[in-house]
Amino acid sequence: MQMLAGYVAEREGALNGRFGCVTPDEAVESHYVFAAALESFANTSVEKINYQQQPA
């Protein structure tokens, strides 16, 4: 329900340019950040975030 409400509010312009719903690309990118964070914790190291390039 929250995603639906966010979508409708964003579509109607009720957010005045503020953050609404994430895009699929943003969701994928956040996965890479969280995966690197988990790897960093497990290895007690600094991990590089490996963004995979998707064909357009």
C-alpha positions as CSV (number, residue, x, y, z in Angstrom):
1,M,0.0,0.0,0.0
2,Q,2.9,2.4,0.7
3,M,4.4,1.9,-2.7
4,L,1.0,2.5,-4.3
5,A,0.5,5.6,-2.3
6,G,4.0,6.8,-3.1
7,Y,3.4,6.2,-6.8
8,V,0.1,8.0,-6.9
9,A,1.5,11.0,-5.0
10,E,4.6,11.2,-7.2
11,R,2.4,10.9,-10.4
12,E,0.1,13.7,-9.2
13,G,3.0,16.0,-8.4
14,A,2.0,16.1,-4.7
15,L,5.6,15.6,-3.6
16,N,6.9,18.9,-5.0
17,G,10.1,17.3,-6.4
18,R,10.8,15.4,-3.2
19,F,11.8,11.7,-3.2
20,G,9.0,9.4,-4.2
21,C,9.5,5.8,-5.4
22,V,12.9,4.3,-6.3
23,T,13.5,3.2,-9.9
24,P,14.4,-0.3,-10.7
25,D,18.0,0.8,-11.5
26,E,18.3,2.5,-8.1
27,A,17.1,-0.7,-6.4
28,V,19.7,-2.8,-8.2
29,E,22.5,-0.2,-7.3
30,S,21.5,-0.4,-3.6
31,H,21.9,-4.2,-3.8
32,Y,25.5,-3.7,-4.8
33,V,26.1,-1.3,-1.9
34,F,24.6,-3.6,0.7
35,A,26.4,-6.6,-0.8
36,A,29.7,-4.8,-0.4
37,A,28.8,-3.8,3.2
38,L,28.1,-7.4,4.1
39,E,31.3,-8.5,2.5
40,S,33.2,-5.7,4.3
41,F,31.9,-6.8,7.6
42,A,32.6,-10.5,7.1
43,N,36.1,-9.8,6.0
44,T,36.8,-6.8,8.2
45,S,38.1,-5.0,5.1
46,V,37.2,-2.2,2.8
47,E,35.4,-3.6,-0.3
48,K,35.0,-2.1,-3.7
49,I,31.5,-1.7,-4.9
50,N,31.3,-3.6,-8.2
51,Y,28.5,-2.1,-10.3
52,Q,27.7,-4.5,-13.1
53,Q,27.0,-2.8,-16.4
54,Q,23.7,-4.0,-17.8
55,P,23.3,-3.9,-21.6
56,A,20.9,-1.1,-22.7
